[in-house]
Amino acid sequence: MSDAQGEQGAHGEPNILALENQVCFALAIAARNVIGLYRPLLEPLGLTHPQYLVMLALWQQNPRSVKNLAGALSLEPATLSPLLKRLEAAGYVARERSSVDERMLDLTLTPRGAALREVALTIPPRVASALNMSVPDLEHLRGVLHGVIAATSAR
């Protein structure tokens, strides 16, 4: 492979088109790999990673409207619907029409869903350990990623 095709261009400058120099590529691989770390931790709970994110949001604020939850997760309500149906079938959440506005659905954790939180408390430290990163490094990474999210969400 010539230098022009690798990490550096013909004159020693970075090759901006090299795959390994692409932020999008690094983010995609990192996201896939990190989500992969969660899979064996969530399987015993009967949760997928997207369902885990829903549960995290509900543990943070319960009850919650579907619209509010969709906003918190940066998802469309229609995307959430199948996730919520599966969580309801598992006995973790209950969906009911809002008493304020019957067009809206409210989500509430069931006792079983609330109890799952105690088990889930073991997951973040196990993921951090698997990443072999210090807490300050993880906090810095999360801050940088929130900056990326803010910059790309404004568009």
Residue pairs with C-beta under 8 A, 6 or more apart in sequence:
3 9
3 10
3 15
4 10
4 15
5 15
5 18
6 15
6 18
7 14
7 15
7 18
7 20
7 21
8 14
8 15
9 15
14 21
15 21
19 25
27 148
34 127
34 131
35 49
37 127
37 130
37 131
38 49
38 52
38 123
38 127
39 49
41 122
41 123
41 126
41 127
42 48
42 49
42 51
42 52
42 123
45 52
45 116
45 119
45 120
46 90
47 55
48 83
50 83
51 83
51 86
51 87
52 120
52 123
53 73
54 69
54 73
54 80
54 83
54 84
54 87
54 93
55 87
55 92
55 113
55 116
55 117
55 120
56 120
57 64
57 69
57 72
57 73
58 64
58 69
58 93
58 107
58 109
58 113
59 109
59 114
59 117
59 120
61 68
61 72
62 107
62 108
62 109
62 114
63 106
63 107
63 108
63 109
64 72
64 106
64 107
65 98
65 104
65 105
65 106
65 107
66 77
66 80
66 84
66 95
66 104
66 105
66 106
66 107
67 77
67 104
69 80
69 107
70 76
70 77
70 79
70 80
73 80
74 153
84 93
84 95
84 107
87 93
87 113
88 94
88 95
91 110
91 112
91 113
92 109
92 110
92 112
92 113
92 116
93 107
93 108
93 109
93 110
93 113
94 107
94 108
94 109
94 110
95 105
95 106
95 107
96 105
96 106
96 108
97 104
97 105
97 106
98 104
98 105
98 106
128 135
128 138
131 138
133 141
